[in-house]
């Protein structure tokens, strides 16, 4: 099959079952036909170490999963790896202008290119997250022009059309690529985001022993306007709820972080970032009463999948594709509606942990399953 996984709007989750099924078929075919390792080199943003986030976890976990799935997969070493001799396929993670020259060079050298787009397009979100009226106006105008003229040339359109294969994380993201950039459906394969299965075994005591906190509202993510920590702080002011914010400041957004701290009351705890492999991160999910992410979009956000593995109640934004992943197992809010966020958090903290939610993510969203679906996309495209 060479088409995107189309599913009814009311049952979008079926794309995952389709991806998994095709993955098993493609892997079996490849095992029968291939006699040499397929060499995949993966590439993330070049400043990833400055403020690593979900995209970098997706990059590293997918790379490791592809190795376990039998491919010769590792990170691209630009100063050592030759496009002529050391690679069969380059897999990029993210929609970045600085990827375009290398994508075009790879295609000129006859190498295949896959791109996990990790993108979301919505004029309301662009308006809300951009700093300053001028920047907001420009962001909203760019979206309006793109929606009206999807054939208009841009670096992003060139990137999407030059790559051989696009791997959005949801059906909604796939539909945006087709609608706004006229990407052919046959170039798109939906591959979900994933989580590390160790999160399902988290110990709630470790975080409490280290920080003296439990039964709190948890927010995990880099501190920046797009993640809307300030909105969450304002929504929970005077609620009496303890709020724990885990994340470092994105360079360039120090003023925003200072505003968050200034408006926070004594119930808000900024604990910095915990490494993705730090057991305290998993323990935080197990120790909290609910995970609340109220950014302007989530695609769907690794923190949501990791918390869901522990059955933690979720409060997530309506923008993005979280509803495709979690369906009725989460509260959904509009990021700008502080009263709605306040009410949703209070409902969530009264809910018990959900074994059904834990099973949902364990059955559908492990990194092993993501790797199988990714390999299938390489081989069926």
Protein Blocks (a to p, Z undefined) as FASTA:
>chain_A
ZZdcdddfklmmlmmmmmmmmmmmmmmmmmmmpcbdcdddddddfklmmogcfklmmmmm
mmmmmmmnopacddddfklpcfklmcfbdcdedjdfklmmmmmmmmmnopacdddfkpad
dfklmmmmpgcjklmmmmmmmmmmmmmmmmbccfklmmmmmpmbdcdfbfklmmmmmmmn
opafklpccddddddfklmmccfklmmmmnopahiacdeddddfklommmmmmmmgonlp
acddeddddehilmmmmmmmmmpcfkbccebjadfklmklmmmmmmmmbdcdfbfbdceb
jklmmmmmnopacdddfehjklmmnmmmbccddfklmklmmmmmmmmmmpccdfklmmmm
mmmmcfklmmmmmmmmmmmZZ
